[in-house]
Amino acid sequence: MSIGLTRIFAKLLAEGLLETPAKCPSDVLVVVPRDDRRNEAEATAARLRGRGMNVELYHQADKVAKQIRHASRKGIPFVWFPPFEEGAAHEVKNLATGEQVASDPTTWLPAPR
């Protein structure tokens, strides 16, 4: 006798009766805009981590679109842009809504998952 566990599991997921974990534990990806701005990106990642967030720092200065695509593929919900120029503002982009706003790494909080 077969009870079709695959079908039961699919039905439970579709009904929202099972909670699925996030694809990636990171809350935010900090981009590295250019090699000469890497220190700022590292400092921003450290500030966010110091506030208890799971933060991934992109491994190299690369095209911003490529870094955003990396976050999207991994299921990271937010992308943090440290200042691209001296004196510019930090910004954070919500990948679910597409909204990008100026933010402060000492006060910003990600939306709960």
N, CA, C and O atoms as CSV, one atom per row, in Angstrom:
chain,resi,resn,atom,element,x,y,z
A,1,MET,N,N,0.845,-1.171,0.000
A,1,MET,CA,C,0.000,0.000,0.000
A,1,MET,C,C,0.895,1.241,0.000
A,1,MET,O,O,1.935,1.265,0.658
A,2,SER,N,N,0.497,2.230,-0.716
A,2,SER,CA,C,1.262,3.477,-0.817
A,2,SER,C,C,0.379,4.642,-0.385
A,2,SER,O,O,-0.792,4.717,-0.757
A,3,ILE,N,N,0.950,5.547,0.401
A,3,ILE,CA,C,0.136,6.679,0.860
A,3,ILE,C,C,0.510,7.983,0.152
A,3,ILE,O,O,-0.104,9.012,0.437
A,4,GLY,N,N,1.491,7.986,-0.759
A,4,GLY,CA,C,1.813,9.173,-1.541
A,4,GLY,C,C,2.359,10.324,-0.721
A,4,GLY,O,O,1.798,11.419,-0.722
A,5,LEU,N,N,3.446,10.076,-0.025
A,5,LEU,CA,C,4.025,11.127,0.821
A,5,LEU,C,C,4.399,12.383,0.045
A,5,LEU,O,O,4.283,13.490,0.570
A,6,THR,N,N,4.842,12.227,-1.183
A,6,THR,CA,C,5.210,13.392,-1.997
A,6,THR,C,C,4.004,14.296,-2.211
A,6,THR,O,O,4.114,15.516,-2.092
A,7,ARG,N,N,2.870,13.715,-2.521
A,7,ARG,CA,C,1.648,14.507,-2.737
A,7,ARG,C,C,1.177,15.158,-1.441
A,7,ARG,O,O,0.729,16.305,-1.446
A,8,ILE,N,N,1.276,14.440,-0.348
A,8,ILE,CA,C,0.881,15.009,0.949
A,8,ILE,C,C,1.798,16.177,1.304
A,8,ILE,O,O,1.330,17.224,1.751
A,9,PHE,N,N,3.101,15.997,1.106
A,9,PHE,CA,C,4.076,17.055,1.398
A,9,PHE,C,C,3.811,18.289,0.531
A,9,PHE,O,O,3.830,19.413,1.030
A,10,ALA,N,N,3.564,18.081,-0.762
A,10,ALA,CA,C,3.278,19.196,-1.674
A,10,ALA,C,C,2.014,19.936,-1.236
A,10,ALA,O,O,1.966,21.165,-1.286
A,11,LYS,N,N,1.013,19.210,-0.818
A,11,LYS,CA,C,-0.252,19.825,-0.361
A,11,LYS,C,C,-0.011,20.647,0.917
A,11,LYS,O,O,-0.532,21.755,1.045
A,12,LEU,N,N,0.767,20.115,1.849
A,12,LEU,CA,C,1.071,20.858,3.075
A,12,LEU,C,C,1.826,22.149,2.778
A,12,LEU,O,O,1.556,23.185,3.386
A,13,LEU,N,N,2.770,22.089,1.846
A,13,LEU,CA,C,3.503,23.302,1.448
A,13,LEU,C,C,2.566,24.315,0.795
A,13,LEU,O,O,2.603,25.501,1.121
A,14,ALA,N,N,1.726,23.844,-0.127
A,14,ALA,CA,C,0.803,24.728,-0.837
A,14,ALA,C,C,-0.188,25.396,0.108
A,14,ALA,O,O,-0.567,26.548,-0.101
A,15,GLU,N,N,-0.604,24.686,1.133
A,15,GLU,CA,C,-1.560,25.227,2.104
A,15,GLU,C,C,-0.893,26.132,3.136
A,15,GLU,O,O,-1.571,26.767,3.943
A,16,GLY,N,N,0.426,26.186,3.107
A,16,GLY,CA,C,1.144,27.019,4.074
A,16,GLY,C,C,1.208,26.416,5.462
A,16,GLY,O,O,1.436,27.123,6.444
A,17,LEU,N,N,1.009,25.126,5.544
A,17,LEU,CA,C,1.020,24.457,6.839
A,17,LEU,C,C,2.420,24.054,7.284
A,17,LEU,O,O,2.630,23.714,8.448
A,18,LEU,N,N,3.377,24.090,6.360
A,18,LEU,CA,C,4.770,23.825,6.696
A,18,LEU,C,C,5.576,25.094,6.448
A,18,LEU,O,O,5.390,25.782,5.444
A,19,GLU,N,N,6.453,25.380,7.362
A,19,GLU,CA,C,7.321,26.543,7.200
A,19,GLU,C,C,8.605,26.087,6.525
A,19,GLU,O,O,9.271,25.161,6.988
A,20,THR,N,N,8.945,26.752,5.419
A,20,THR,CA,C,10.181,26.399,4.727
A,20,THR,C,C,11.274,27.378,5.141
A,20,THR,O,O,11.029,28.580,5.239
A,21,PRO,N,N,12.466,26.871,5.382
A,21,PRO,CA,C,13.553,27.757,5.785
A,21,PRO,C,C,14.014,28.614,4.606
A,21,PRO,O,O,13.791,28.269,3.446
A,22,ALA,N,N,14.655,29.730,4.922
A,22,ALA,CA,C,15.206,30.590,3.881
A,22,ALA,C,C,16.303,29.837,3.137
A,22,ALA,O,O,16.964,28.968,3.706
A,23,LYS,N,N,16.492,30.172,1.867
A,23,LYS,CA,C,17.537,29.528,1.068
A,23,LYS,C,C,18.914,29.825,1.636
A,23,LYS,O,O,19.819,28.994,1.559
A,24,CYS,N,N,19.070,31.011,2.205
A,24,CYS,CA,C,20.376,31.465,2.689
A,24,CYS,C,C,20.159,32.165,4.030
A,24,CYS,O,O,19.180,32.897,4.178
A,25,PRO,N,N,21.027,31.966,4.995
A,25,PRO,CA,C,20.828,32.606,6.296
A,25,PRO,C,C,21.166,34.103,6.315
A,25,PRO,O,O,20.857,34.787,7.291
A,26,SER,N,N,21.790,34.618,5.258
A,26,SER,CA,C,22.197,36.029,5.243
A,26,SER,C,C,20.983,36.947,5.152
A,26,SER,O,O,20.045,36.692,4.397
A,27,ASP,N,N,21.023,38.014,5.935
A,27,ASP,CA,C,19.977,39.039,5.891
A,27,ASP,C,C,20.264,40.074,4.814
A,27,ASP,O,O,19.347,40.619,4.200
A,28,VAL,N,N,21.542,40.338,4.590
A,28,VAL,CA,C,21.927,41.419,3.688
A,28,VAL,C,C,23.270,41.106,3.031
A,28,VAL,O,O,24.153,40.504,3.642
A,29,LEU,N,N,23.403,41.527,1.774
A,29,LEU,CA,C,24.672,41.450,1.053
A,29,LEU,C,C,25.205,42.866,0.925
A,29,LEU,O,O,24.505,43.750,0.433
A,30,VAL,N,N,26.433,43.088,1.362
A,30,VAL,CA,C,27.075,44.389,1.196
A,30,VAL,C,C,27.900,44.328,-0.083
A,30,VAL,O,O,28.764,43.464,-0.227
A,31,VAL,N,N,27.631,45.256,-1.023
A,31,VAL,CA,C,28.369,45.274,-2.275
A,31,VAL,C,C,29.717,45.962,-2.090
A,31,VAL,O,O,29.902,46.770,-1.179
A,32,VAL,N,N,30.642,45.628,-2.962
A,32,VAL,CA,C,31.954,46.286,-3.010
A,32,VAL,C,C,31.961,47.068,-4.323
A,32,VAL,O,O,32.163,46.482,-5.386
A,33,PRO,N,N,31.742,48.392,-4.261
A,33,PRO,CA,C,31.594,49.166,-5.494
A,33,PRO,C,C,32.880,49.266,-6.323
A,33,PRO,O,O,32.842,49.176,-7.550
A,34,ARG,N,N,33.993,49.450,-5.657
A,34,ARG,CA,C,35.299,49.562,-6.327
A,34,ARG,C,C,36.355,49.105,-5.342
A,34,ARG,O,O,36.111,49.073,-4.136
A,35,ASP,N,N,37.530,48.752,-5.847
A,35,ASP,CA,C,38.610,48.307,-4.962
A,35,ASP,C,C,38.976,49.365,-3.925
A,35,ASP,O,O,39.257,49.033,-2.773
A,36,ASP,N,N,38.974,50.636,-4.324
A,36,ASP,CA,C,39.347,51.690,-3.376
A,36,ASP,C,C,38.258,51.975,-2.339
A,36,ASP,O,O,38.499,52.737,-1.403
A,37,ARG,N,N,37.068,51.383,-2.480
A,37,ARG,CA,C,35.978,51.545,-1.505
A,37,ARG,C,C,35.773,50.269,-0.681
A,37,ARG,O,O,34.832,50.188,0.108
A,38,ARG,N,N,36.639,49.284,-0.857
A,38,ARG,CA,C,36.494,48.009,-0.138
A,38,ARG,C,C,36.527,48.202,1.378
A,38,ARG,O,O,35.755,47.563,2.092
A,39,ASN,N,N,37.408,49.073,1.881
A,39,ASN,CA,C,37.471,49.300,3.333
A,39,ASN,C,C,36.141,49.801,3.884
A,39,ASN,O,O,35.715,49.385,4.962
A,40,GLU,N,N,35.489,50.688,3.149
A,40,GLU,CA,C,34.174,51.195,3.575
A,40,GLU,C,C,33.151,50.064,3.580
A,40,GLU,O,O,32.334,49.972,4.496
A,41,ALA,N,N,33.188,49.210,2.576
A,41,ALA,CA,C,32.261,48.073,2.522
A,41,ALA,C,C,32.509,47.119,3.687
A,41,ALA,O,O,31.560,46.640,4.309
A,42,GLU,N,N,33.778,46.839,3.987
A,42,GLU,CA,C,34.110,45.962,5.114
A,42,GLU,C,C,33.658,46.570,6.437
A,42,GLU,O,O,33.138,45.861,7.298
A,43,ALA,N,N,33.853,47.877,6.607
A,43,ALA,CA,C,33.432,48.544,7.842
A,43,ALA,C,C,31.911,48.508,7.989
A,43,ALA,O,O,31.394,48.326,9.091
A,44,THR,N,N,31.202,48.681,6.880
A,44,THR,CA,C,29.738,48.631,6.910
A,44,THR,C,C,29.267,47.231,7.295
A,44,THR,O,O,28.374,47.079,8.129
A,45,ALA,N,N,29.869,46.209,6.686
A,45,ALA,CA,C,29.503,44.827,7.027
A,45,ALA,C,C,29.764,44.556,8.505
A,45,ALA,O,O,28.955,43.907,9.168
A,46,ALA,N,N,30.879,45.045,9.023
A,46,ALA,CA,C,31.203,44.841,10.446
A,46,ALA,C,C,30.181,45.538,11.346
A,46,ALA,O,O,29.786,44.983,12.371
A,47,ARG,N,N,29.749,46.748,10.975
A,47,ARG,CA,C,28.732,47.460,11.777
A,47,ARG,C,C,27.435,46.665,11.822
A,47,ARG,O,O,26.839,46.488,12.884
A,48,LEU,N,N,27.007,46.190,10.662
A,48,LEU,CA,C,25.753,45.430,10.609
A,48,LEU,C,C,25.865,44.117,11.382
A,48,LEU,O,O,24.934,43.731,12.089
A,49,ARG,N,N,26.999,43.433,11.249
A,49,ARG,CA,C,27.211,42.193,12.012
A,49,ARG,C,C,27.227,42.472,13.505
A,49,ARG,O,O,26.699,41.690,14.295
A,50,GLY,N,N,27.832,43.586,13.889
A,50,GLY,CA,C,27.888,43.967,15.297
A,50,GLY,C,C,26.519,44.207,15.897
A,50,GLY,O,O,26.346,44.172,17.115
A,51,ARG,N,N,25.549,44.451,15.035
A,51,ARG,CA,C,24.171,44.655,15.493
A,51,ARG,C,C,23.356,43.370,15.386
A,51,ARG,O,O,22.135,43.389,15.540
A,52,GLY,N,N,24.041,42.246,15.119
A,52,GLY,CA,C,23.370,40.942,15.152
A,52,GLY,C,C,22.817,40.440,13.839
A,52,GLY,O,O,22.094,39.444,13.824
A,53,MET,N,N,23.133,41.096,12.737
A,53,MET,CA,C,22.620,40.644,11.444
A,53,MET,C,C,23.582,39.656,10.795
A,53,MET,O,O,24.793,39.705,11.013
A,54,ASN,N,N,23.021,38.769,10.003
A,54,ASN,CA,C,23.823,37.857,9.186
A,54,ASN,C,C,24.150,38.597,7.896
A,54,ASN,O,O,23.263,38.897,7.097
A,55,VAL,N,N,25.431,38.888,7.701
A,55,VAL,CA,C,25.859,39.746,6.600
A,55,VAL,C,C,26.871,39.027,5.737
A,55,VAL,O,O,27.803,38.395,6.236
A,56,GLU,N,N,26.675,39.133,4.439
A,56,GLU,CA,C,27.641,38.619,3.484
A,56,GLU,C,C,28.261,39.814,2.767
A,56,GLU,O,O,27.555,40.718,2.321
A,57,LEU,N,N,29.576,39.808,2.663
A,57,LEU,CA,C,30.306,40.839,1.920
A,57,LEU,C,C,30.707,40.222,0.592
A,57,LEU,O,O,31.335,39.164,0.562
A,58,TYR,N,N,30.345,40.879,-0.516
A,58,TYR,CA,C,30.709,40.335,-1.821
A,58,TYR,C,C,32.220,40.228,-1.910
A,58,TYR,O,O,32.927,41.077,-1.369
A,59,HIS,N,N,32.723,39.216,-2.570
A,59,HIS,CA,C,34.136,38.875,-2.528
A,59,HIS,C,C,35.056,39.786,-3.333
A,59,HIS,O,O,36.268,39.760,-3.122
A,60,GLN,N,N,34.519,40.593,-4.251
A,60,GLN,CA,C,35.384,41.469,-5.043
A,60,GLN,C,C,34.586,42.635,-5.596
A,60,GLN,O,O,33.355,42.611,-5.631
A,61,ALA,N,N,35.317,43.660,-6.028
A,61,ALA,CA,C,34.666,44.763,-6.721
A,61,ALA,C,C,34.250,44.228,-8.086
A,61,ALA,O,O,35.078,43.712,-8.836
A,62,ASP,N,N,32.987,44.350,-8.399
A,62,ASP,CA,C,32.443,43.813,-9.642
A,62,ASP,C,C,31.289,44.712,-10.060
A,62,ASP,O,O,30.921,45.632,-9.330
A,63,LYS,N,N,30.723,44.452,-11.219
A,63,LYS,CA,C,29.564,45.223,-11.649
A,63,LYS,C,C,28.468,45.081,-10.598
A,63,LYS,O,O,28.226,43.989,-10.083
A,64,VAL,N,N,27.815,46.183,-10.289
A,64,VAL,CA,C,26.781,46.174,-9.249
A,64,VAL,C,C,25.658,45.212,-9.630
A,64,VAL,O,O,25.138,44.496,-8.774
A,65,ALA,N,N,25.286,45.193,-10.900
A,65,ALA,CA,C,24.212,44.289,-11.334
A,65,ALA,C,C,24.575,42.832,-11.052
A,65,ALA,O,O,23.707,42.045,-10.674
A,66,LYS,N,N,25.821,42.468,-11.226
A,66,LYS,CA,C,26.266,41.101,-10.953
A,66,LYS,C,C,26.172,40.791,-9.462
A,66,LYS,O,O,25.811,39.677,-9.080
A,67,GLN,N,N,26.494,41.770,-8.620
A,67,GLN,CA,C,26.425,41.572,-7.171
A,67,GLN,C,C,24.967,41.438,-6.717
A,67,GLN,O,O,24.657,40.622,-5.849
A,68,ILE,N,N,24.085,42.236,-7.303
A,68,ILE,CA,C,22.655,42.134,-6.978
A,68,ILE,C,C,22.115,40.779,-7.432
A,68,ILE,O,O,21.355,40.139,-6.706
A,69,ARG,N,N,22.498,40.348,-8.610
A,69,ARG,CA,C,22.061,39.041,-9.119
A,69,ARG,C,C,22.529,37.918,-8.190
A,69,ARG,O,O,21.794,36.960,-7.951
A,70,HIS,N,N,23.748,38.040,-7.671
A,70,HIS,CA,C,24.277,37.055,-6.715
A,70,HIS,C,C,23.361,36.969,-5.486
A,70,HIS,O,O,23.002,35.875,-5.048
A,71,ALA,N,N,22.990,38.123,-4.940
A,71,ALA,CA,C,22.102,38.144,-3.776
A,71,ALA,C,C,20.747,37.533,-4.107
A,71,ALA,O,O,20.198,36.757,-3.325
A,72,SER,N,N,20.223,37.885,-5.251
A,72,SER,CA,C,18.915,37.376,-5.659
A,72,SER,C,C,18.927,35.858,-5.807
A,72,SER,O,O,18.006,35.182,-5.351
A,73,ARG,N,N,19.954,35.327,-6.436
A,73,ARG,CA,C,20.053,33.881,-6.636
A,73,ARG,C,C,20.190,33.131,-5.317
A,73,ARG,O,O,19.685,32.018,-5.175
A,74,LYS,N,N,20.877,33.745,-4.350
A,74,LYS,CA,C,21.052,33.092,-3.052
A,74,LYS,C,C,19.850,33.279,-2.133
A,74,LYS,O,O,19.766,32.634,-1.088
A,75,GLY,N,N,18.924,34.149,-2.508
A,75,GLY,CA,C,17.757,34.403,-1.672
A,75,GLY,C,C,18.024,35.391,-0.557
A,75,GLY,O,O,17.308,35.399,0.444
A,76,ILE,N,N,19.049,36.232,-0.709
A,76,ILE,CA,C,19.343,37.273,0.281
A,76,ILE,C,C,18.375,38.426,0.021
A,76,ILE,O,O,18.344,38.955,-1.091
A,77,PRO,N,N,17.586,38.827,1.016
A,77,PRO,CA,C,16.511,39.785,0.755
A,77,PRO,C,C,16.939,41.249,0.586
A,77,PRO,O,O,16.208,42.025,-0.029
A,78,PHE,N,N,18.093,41.641,1.111
A,78,PHE,CA,C,18.501,43.036,1.041
A,78,PHE,C,C,19.925,43.174,0.512
A,78,PHE,O,O,20.791,42.343,0.786
A,79,VAL,N,N,20.147,44.244,-0.255
A,79,VAL,CA,C,21.479,44.566,-0.755
A,79,VAL,C,C,21.849,45.944,-0.219
A,79,VAL,O,O,21.105,46.912,-0.381
A,80,TRP,N,N,23.017,46.011,0.423
A,80,TRP,CA,C,23.494,47.261,1.028
A,80,TRP,C,C,24.547,47.902,0.126
A,80,TRP,O,O,25.497,47.247,-0.303
A,81,PHE,N,N,24.363,49.182,-0.153
A,81,PHE,CA,C,25.314,49.939,-0.953
A,81,PHE,C,C,26.036,50.936,-0.061
A,81,PHE,O,O,25.449,51.946,0.328
A,82,PRO,N,N,27.297,50.676,0.272
A,82,PRO,CA,C,28.054,51.689,1.009
A,82,PRO,C,C,28.270,52.884,0.081
A,82,PRO,O,O,28.070,52.762,-1.128
A,83,PRO,N,N,28.670,54.027,0.619
A,83,PRO,CA,C,28.855,55.196,-0.255
A,83,PRO,C,C,29.833,54.903,-1.396
A,83,PRO,O,O,30.938,54.407,-1.178
A,84,PHE,N,N,29.401,55.218,-2.600
A,84,PHE,CA,C,30.263,55.018,-3.763
A,84,PHE,C,C,31.293,56.141,-3.875
A,84,PHE,O,O,32.343,55.971,-4.494
A,85,GLU,N,N,30.985,57.281,-3.274
A,85,GLU,CA,C,31.888,58.437,-3.257
A,85,GLU,C,C,31.956,58.963,-1.825
A,85,GLU,O,O,31.020,58.784,-1.046
A,86,GLU,N,N,33.052,59.603,-1.490
A,86,GLU,CA,C,33.219,60.195,-0.156
A,86,GLU,C,C,32.095,61.185,0.117
A,86,GLU,O,O,31.807,62.046,-0.715
A,87,GLY,N,N,31.463,61.067,1.272
A,87,GLY,CA,C,30.387,61.978,1.666
A,87,GLY,C,C,29.015,61.592,1.169
A,87,GLY,O,O,28.030,62.222,1.553
A,88,ALA,N,N,28.913,60.574,0.324
A,88,ALA,CA,C,27.604,60.130,-0.167
A,88,ALA,C,C,26.920,59.274,0.906
A,88,ALA,O,O,27.548,58.851,1.876
A,89,ALA,N,N,25.635,59.033,0.710
A,89,ALA,CA,C,24.843,58.281,1.685
A,89,ALA,C,C,24.915,56.775,1.423
A,89,ALA,O,O,25.139,56.334,0.296
A,90,HIS,N,N,24.721,56.007,2.485
A,90,HIS,CA,C,24.510,54.565,2.370
A,90,HIS,C,C,23.102,54.363,1.824
A,90,HIS,O,O,22.215,55.178,2.079
A,91,GLU,N,N,22.891,53.284,1.077
A,91,GLU,CA,C,21.556,52.936,0.602
A,91,GLU,C,C,21.350,51.443,0.749
A,91,GLU,O,O,22.303,50.664,0.730
A,92,VAL,N,N,20.092,51.054,0.897
A,92,VAL,CA,C,19.750,49.633,0.982
A,92,VAL,C,C,18.584,49.375,0.034
A,92,VAL,O,O,17.657,50.177,-0.077
A,93,LYS,N,N,18.658,48.234,-0.646
A,93,LYS,CA,C,17.618,47.851,-1.602
A,93,LYS,C,C,16.926,46.588,-1.118
A,93,LYS,O,O,17.575,45.595,-0.789
A,94,ASN,N,N,15.608,46.640,-1.079
A,94,ASN,CA,C,14.778,45.484,-0.760
A,94,ASN,C,C,14.529,44.749,-2.070
A,94,ASN,O,O,13.844,45.278,-2.946
A,95,LEU,N,N,15.062,43.556,-2.226
A,95,LEU,CA,C,14.930,42.844,-3.487
A,95,LEU,C,C,13.508,42.352,-3.745
A,95,LEU,O,O,13.140,42.118,-4.896
A,96,ALA,N,N,12.714,42.194,-2.708
A,96,ALA,CA,C,11.330,41.742,-2.892
A,96,ALA,C,C,10.458,42.842,-3.487
A,96,ALA,O,O,9.596,42.573,-4.324
A,97,THR,N,N,10.687,44.088,-3.051
A,97,THR,CA,C,9.854,45.198,-3.519
A,97,THR,C,C,10.546,46.066,-4.568
A,97,THR,O,O,9.885,46.796,-5.307
A,98,GLY,N,N,11.870,45.987,-4.632
A,98,GLY,CA,C,12.626,46.838,-5.546
A,98,GLY,C,C,12.904,48.222,-4.993
A,98,GLY,O,O,13.577,49.028,-5.636
A,99,GLU,N,N,12.386,48.506,-3.790
A,99,GLU,CA,C,12.565,49.826,-3.184
A,99,GLU,C,C,14.004,49.993,-2.696
A,99,GLU,O,O,14.559,49.110,-2.043
A,100,GLN,N,N,14.591,51.134,-3.023
A,100,GLN,CA,C,15.947,51.454,-2.577
A,100,GLN,C,C,15.905,52.810,-1.881
A,100,GLN,O,O,15.437,53.798,-2.447
A,101,VAL,N,N,16.403,52.844,-0.637
A,101,VAL,CA,C,16.334,54.067,0.161
A,101,VAL,C,C,17.662,54.334,0.868
A,101,VAL,O,O,18.451,53.419,1.107
A,102,ALA,N,N,17.888,55.590,1.191
A,102,ALA,CA,C,19.051,55.955,2.001
A,102,ALA,C,C,18.862,55.374,3.398
A,102,ALA,O,O,17.761,55.399,3.947
A,103,SER,N,N,19.944,54.853,3.964
A,103,SER,CA,C,19.852,54.201,5.273
A,103,SER,C,C,21.120,54.421,6.070
A,103,SER,O,O,22.169,54.767,5.527
A,104,ASP,N,N,21.000,54.212,7.369
A,104,ASP,CA,C,22.127,54.350,8.284
A,104,ASP,C,C,22.461,52.966,8.850
A,104,ASP,O,O,21.591,52.327,9.442
A,105,PRO,N,N,23.698,52.490,8.682
A,105,PRO,CA,C,24.020,51.136,9.171
A,105,PRO,C,C,23.982,51.003,10.690
A,105,PRO,O,O,24.036,49.886,11.205
A,106,THR,N,N,23.890,52.110,11.415
A,106,THR,CA,C,23.818,52.022,12.873
A,106,THR,C,C,22.388,51.935,13.391
A,106,THR,O,O,22.180,51.672,14.576
A,107,THR,N,N,21.384,52.153,12.510
A,107,THR,CA,C,19.988,52.125,12.957
A,107,THR,C,C,19.072,51.247,12.115
A,107,THR,O,O,18.003,50.864,12.589
A,108,TRP,N,N,19.452,50.914,10.884
A,108,TRP,CA,C,18.594,50.161,9.978
A,108,TRP,C,C,18.353,48.749,10.491
A,108,TRP,O,O,19.251,48.103,11.031
A,109,LEU,N,N,17.132,48.290,10.313
A,109,LEU,CA,C,16.768,46.902,10.662
A,109,LEU,C,C,16.083,46.260,9.478
A,109,LEU,O,O,15.222,46.885,8.858
A,110,PRO,N,N,16.443,45.013,9.139
A,110,PRO,CA,C,15.751,44.326,8.048
A,110,PRO,C,C,14.348,43.930,8.477
A,110,PRO,O,O,14.085,43.686,9.655
A,111,ALA,N,N,13.455,43.869,7.501
A,111,ALA,CA,C,12.105,43.383,7.781
A,111,ALA,C,C,12.189,41.918,8.166
A,111,ALA,O,O,12.995,41.180,7.599
A,112,PRO,N,N,11.382,41.482,9.110
A,112,PRO,CA,C,11.407,40.066,9.489
A,112,PRO,C,C,11.034,39.178,8.310
A,112,PRO,O,O,10.213,39.549,7.471
A,113,ARG,N,N,11.645,38.010,8.260
A,113,ARG,CA,C,11.332,37.058,7.175
A,113,ARG,C,C,10.117,36.255,7.515
A,113,ARG,O,O,9.699,35.405,6.730
